[in-house]
Amino acid sequence: MGEVAKDRWVNRRRMAWLALLAGLAYPVLLLLTESDQVAGVAMPFYTFVTGVLASYFGWATWDDVAQRKQ
């Protein structure tokens, strides 16, 4: 049972890390390309990244609290 609980959030954690890394790499992309089109996508991009990270943190915290109550 411990192995299942350990592997339970692996893919979600990977998705959160990739979103975080993409959010950190985006300004570098802007500097390298100096494109107005890439800069125009910044707000929706960061809204998406923030949503992914916030949902991961929220659900992980909620799941941790639920597991501790059992």
C-alpha positions in Angstrom: 0.0 0.0 0.0 2.9 2.4 0.7 4.2 1.9 -2.8 0.8 2.9 -4.3 0.7 6.0 -2.2 4.2 6.9 -3.2 3.6 6.6 -6.9 0.2 8.2 -6.8 1.2 11.7 -7.5 4.3 11.1 -9.8 2.7 12.2 -13.1 1.0 15.2 -11.5 4.3 16.2 -9.9 6.1 15.9 -13.2 3.4 18.1 -14.9 3.8 20.7 -12.2 7.6 20.7 -12.6 7.4 21.0 -16.3 4.9 23.9 -16.0 7.3 25.7 -13.6 10.3 25.2 -15.8 8.4 26.4 -18.9 7.3 29.5 -16.9 10.9 30.2 -16.0 12.2 29.5 -19.6 9.6 31.8 -21.3 11.5 35.0 -20.6 14.6 33.5 -22.1 12.6 32.7 -25.2 11.4 36.3 -25.3 14.9 37.6 -25.1 16.2 35.2 -27.8 13.4 35.8 -30.3 12.5 39.4 -29.6 9.1 38.6 -31.3 6.0 40.6 -30.7 3.9 37.5 -31.4 5.6 35.5 -28.7 5.3 38.4 -26.3 1.6 38.6 -27.1 1.0 35.1 -25.7 2.5 35.9 -22.3 -0.7 36.6 -20.4 -2.5 33.4 -21.5 0.6 31.4 -21.0 1.2 32.5 -17.5 -2.5 32.2 -16.6 -2.2 28.5 -17.7 1.0 27.9 -15.8 -0.4 29.5 -12.7 -3.6 27.4 -13.0 -1.6 24.2 -13.3 0.6 25.0 -10.4 -2.2 26.3 -8.2 -4.3 23.2 -8.8 -1.4 20.9 -8.1 -0.6 22.6 -4.8 -4.2 22.8 -3.8 -5.1 19.2 -4.6 -1.9 17.8 -3.2 -2.5 19.7 0.1 -6.1 18.5 0.2 -5.1 14.9 -0.5 -2.4 15.1 2.2 -5.0 16.3 4.8 -7.5 13.6 3.7 -4.8 10.9 4.0 -3.8 12.0 7.5 -7.4 11.8 8.7 -7.6 8.2 7.8 
